[in-house]
Amino acid sequence: MRILIAEDDQVLADGLLRSLRAAGYAVDQVASGTEADAALSSHEFDLLILDLGLPKMNGLDVLKRMRSRGATFPVLILTAADSVDQRVKGLDLGADDYMAKPFSLQELEARVRALTRRGLGTASALIKHGPLTFDATGRVAYFDEKMIELSARELSLLEVLLQRAGRLVSKDQLVERLCEWGEEVSTNAIEVYIHRLRKKIEQGPVRIATVRGLGYCLEKIPG
C-alpha cells in the first residue's frame, strides 16, 4: 500500500512518515503543490494525505487537477482548525475525509486504514482468499487461522496480490506499489520476494502463478 504525503511542515511530515512506515506502508513525501501534482501525474498511489496550505500550488488545485485526470483513490485533507470553508470546498472537489491540525497520529492511522479499505471497496479490515487472510489493521497474515511469519516486505507483497486476487500483477506494478522513491529495488528483487512468499503460503489450495514475461497472479488451485 503506497501513500503520498503532501505537507510543507517538515516536522509534521517527518512524524507522519515515521508513523506510517512503522505501520507497514510505503510512503513518499513532497513539500509543494507543484511537486504533488507532478508526483500524482507520474506515479500510482493508494492514498493521498494532502495539506491545503501548500506553497506554489494550493491543495485545492492539486485535488482538482488530480480528480480531473480520473484518479479515484482516497484523499485525506489536513487543514487548519478554523478553515471550515476550505474543508467544505475540499470535500466538494472529491476529498474523502479531513483532519484539523493539530491531530492525534493514532487517529490519523485509523482514518488511513478506513480510507484504504474504502478505496478497495470493502468495509472490513480483513482481505480473504481461500484459506489466506490478511488483517490490514494488525498487519498480519493467516493461513487457516494460523499466523504466518512474514517480513514487512513479504506482507506488503501479499497484500497487493490479495487485493488483486485472480488478476495479473506485473513486476513493474509491484515495484511501484511496494517501493518508495530512492529505493533501489529491481524486478529481480521482486522475484526473490515472490520465491520467499511462495514457500510460506503455498501450503494448500492457493498458489502464486507466474505468467512468464508478464507477472504474477494469486489463484486458487482447482480440486
Secondary structure, DSSP 8 states (H G I E B T S, - for coil): -EEEEE-S-HHHHHHHHHHHHHTT-EEEEESSHHHHHHHHHHS--SEEEEESS-SSS-HHHHHHHHHHTT--S-EEEEEETT-HHHHHHHHHTT--EEEEES--HHHHHHHHHHHHHHHTT-S-SEEEETTEEEETTTTEEEETTEEE---HHHHHHHHHHHHTTTS-B-HHHHHHHH--TT----HHHHHHHHHHHHHHH-SSSEEEEEETTTEEEEEE---
